[in-house]
Amino acid sequence: MKIKYNAPIILTYTLIALLVLLFCTKATLSAYFTSPAFLSFSSPRFYGRLFSYIAGHQSWAHFSGNITIILLVGPLLEEKYGSGKLLEMMLVTAAITGIFNAFFFSNSLIGGSGIAFMMILLSSFSNIRSGQIPLTFILVAILFIGSEVVSILKIDRISQFSHLAGGCVGAAYGFLRGGRR
C-alpha cells in the first residue's frame, strides 16, 4: 500500500508549521511569525507577517489543537474546493484577520486558529443548495459564536477575535462560493 500526499495545501501548511515550532526560537517567532501589531502599509515586513503568523505556534498544545482541526477538516475542503481555492481562502483569512487585528488591537496574533475556525464554518456548507441554509451551519455558528463570546469573558492569552474573524471569513466563502470550484 502506498502513502499518498492527498491534500498538498493542508499537508504543506502542517509541515511548515511543525518546522517553525521545532526550529524557531522565541525571538524568531516574535520577529517573523506573529501578525503585525500596527498598520504599516509601507513596510515589506508588514506584508510578510500578514501571512507568516499562521505558521507560528506558542507550544505543542497550541499547535496540536489547531492542526488537529485543520487535518480533520482541511483535506475534505481541499477536495471539494480545490487546492488553489483553499489556499486563497487561507491567505485571505490570514490577511483579513491580521489587518483587522492591527487596526483594532495593539497585540500580535500567532497561530492558525483563524484558519481552523474558517474551515469549521466553511465545512458546514458542504451540502448547500440554492436558496437553502443548512441547519448544520446554523448549529455550528450558534455553538461557535456562543463559545467564543463566553470565552471573551475569561482572561487568557487567546485571541477570540481571530477565531471569530476566521469563522466569519469561512461563512462568507461558504455563502459566496456555495461549493463551486
C-alpha positions as CSV (number, residue, x, y, z in Angstrom):
1,M,0.0,0.0,0.0
2,K,1.3,3.5,-0.9
3,I,1.1,6.6,1.2
4,K,-0.4,9.4,-0.8
5,Y,0.2,13.2,-0.3
6,N,-3.6,13.6,-0.6
7,A,-4.0,17.2,0.4
8,P,-1.0,19.2,-0.7
9,I,-2.0,22.6,0.8
10,I,-3.1,21.2,4.2
11,L,-0.1,18.9,4.5
12,T,2.4,21.5,3.4
13,Y,1.0,24.0,5.8
14,T,1.2,21.4,8.6
15,L,4.8,20.6,7.8
16,I,5.8,24.3,7.7
17,A,4.0,25.0,11.0
18,L,5.8,21.9,12.5
19,L,9.2,23.1,11.3
20,V,8.6,26.6,12.6
21,L,7.6,25.1,16.0
22,L,10.6,22.8,16.1
23,F,13.4,25.1,14.9
24,C,12.4,28.7,15.7
25,T,13.4,30.4,18.9
26,K,11.0,32.7,20.8
27,A,12.8,35.7,19.3
28,T,12.5,34.4,15.7
29,L,8.8,33.6,16.3
30,S,8.2,37.1,17.6
31,A,10.1,38.8,14.8
32,Y,8.8,36.7,11.8
33,F,5.8,34.6,12.9
34,T,3.5,37.0,14.6
35,S,1.0,39.3,12.9
36,P,1.8,43.0,12.7
37,A,0.7,44.8,15.9
38,F,0.0,48.0,13.9
39,L,-0.8,49.0,10.3
40,S,2.3,49.8,8.3
41,F,1.5,49.5,4.6
42,S,4.8,51.0,3.5
43,S,6.8,48.2,5.2
44,P,7.5,45.0,3.2
45,R,7.8,43.1,6.5
46,F,4.2,44.1,7.3
47,Y,3.0,42.1,4.3
48,G,5.1,39.1,5.1
49,R,3.9,39.0,8.7
50,L,0.3,39.3,7.5
51,F,0.7,35.7,6.3
52,S,3.6,34.1,8.2
53,Y,1.9,34.4,11.6
54,I,-0.4,31.5,10.8
55,A,2.6,29.1,10.7
56,G,3.8,30.0,14.2
57,H,2.5,28.4,17.4
58,Q,3.4,29.1,21.0
59,S,3.5,25.5,22.2
60,W,2.8,21.9,21.3
61,A,-0.7,22.2,22.8
62,H,-1.4,25.3,20.6
63,F,0.0,23.6,17.5
64,S,-1.8,20.2,18.1
65,G,-5.2,22.0,18.8
66,N,-5.1,23.9,15.6
67,I,-3.5,21.2,13.4
68,T,-5.9,18.5,14.6
69,I,-8.9,20.6,13.3
70,I,-7.1,21.5,10.1
71,L,-6.1,17.9,9.4
72,L,-9.6,16.7,10.1
73,V,-11.5,19.2,8.0
74,G,-8.9,20.6,5.6
75,P,-8.5,17.6,3.2
76,L,-12.3,17.4,2.7
77,L,-12.4,21.1,1.9
78,E,-9.3,20.8,-0.4
79,E,-11.0,18.0,-2.3
80,K,-14.3,20.0,-2.6
81,Y,-12.9,23.4,-3.5
82,G,-9.6,22.5,-5.0
83,S,-6.1,23.3,-3.7
84,G,-5.8,26.8,-5.3
85,K,-9.2,28.0,-3.9
86,L,-8.4,26.6,-0.4
87,L,-5.0,28.3,-0.5
88,E,-6.7,31.5,-1.5
89,M,-9.2,31.1,1.4
90,M,-6.4,30.5,3.9
91,L,-4.4,33.6,2.7
92,V,-7.5,35.9,2.6
93,T,-8.4,34.7,6.1
94,A,-4.9,35.4,7.4
95,A,-4.7,38.8,5.8
96,I,-8.2,40.0,6.9
97,T,-7.7,38.8,10.4
98,G,-4.2,40.3,10.6
99,I,-5.3,43.7,9.2
100,F,-8.4,43.9,11.4
101,N,-6.4,42.8,14.5
102,A,-3.7,45.5,13.8
103,F,-6.5,48.1,13.3
104,F,-8.5,47.4,16.4
105,F,-5.9,45.9,18.8
106,S,-2.3,46.6,19.8
107,N,-1.3,42.9,20.2
108,S,0.1,40.4,17.7
109,L,-1.5,37.1,16.7
110,I,0.3,33.8,16.3
111,G,-1.0,30.5,15.0
112,G,-3.6,29.0,12.7
113,S,-6.7,29.4,14.9
114,G,-8.4,31.7,12.4
115,I,-7.7,29.2,9.6
116,A,-9.1,26.3,11.7
117,F,-12.3,28.2,12.5
118,M,-12.6,29.4,8.9
119,M,-12.5,25.7,7.9
120,I,-15.0,24.7,10.6
121,L,-17.7,27.1,9.4
122,L,-16.8,26.5,5.7
123,S,-17.2,22.8,6.2
124,S,-20.8,23.2,7.4
125,F,-21.6,24.4,3.8
126,S,-20.7,21.0,2.3
127,N,-24.2,20.3,1.2
128,I,-25.5,23.8,0.5
129,R,-28.3,24.1,-2.1
130,S,-29.5,27.2,-3.9
131,G,-31.8,29.2,-1.6
132,Q,-31.3,26.9,1.4
133,I,-29.2,27.4,4.5
134,P,-28.0,24.1,6.1
135,L,-29.2,23.5,9.6
136,T,-25.7,22.2,10.4
137,F,-24.4,25.7,9.6
138,I,-26.8,27.4,11.9
139,L,-26.0,24.9,14.8
140,V,-22.2,25.3,14.2
141,A,-22.5,29.0,14.1
142,I,-24.5,29.2,17.3
143,L,-22.2,26.9,19.2
144,F,-19.1,28.6,17.7
145,I,-20.2,32.2,18.3
146,G,-21.6,31.3,21.7
147,S,-18.4,29.6,23.0
148,E,-16.3,32.5,21.7
149,V,-18.4,35.1,23.3
150,V,-18.3,33.3,26.6
151,S,-14.5,32.9,26.2
152,I,-14.1,36.6,25.7
153,L,-15.1,37.0,29.4
154,K,-12.1,34.9,30.5
155,I,-8.7,36.4,31.0
156,D,-6.3,34.4,28.8
157,R,-3.9,34.9,26.0
158,I,-6.2,33.5,23.4
159,S,-7.5,35.8,20.7
160,Q,-11.2,35.1,20.3
161,F,-11.1,37.8,17.7
162,S,-9.0,35.7,15.4
163,H,-11.4,32.8,15.9
164,L,-14.4,34.9,15.1
165,A,-12.8,36.6,12.1
166,G,-11.7,33.3,10.7
167,G,-15.2,31.9,11.2
168,C,-16.8,35.0,9.5
169,V,-14.5,34.6,6.5
170,G,-15.3,30.9,6.3
171,A,-19.1,31.7,6.5
172,A,-18.7,34.4,3.8
173,Y,-16.8,32.0,1.5
174,G,-19.4,29.3,2.1
175,F,-22.3,31.7,1.2
176,L,-20.4,33.2,-1.8
177,R,-18.9,30.1,-3.3
178,G,-21.6,27.6,-2.3
179,G,-19.4,24.7,-3.0
180,R,-18.5,25.7,-6.5
181,R,-14.9,25.2,-7.8
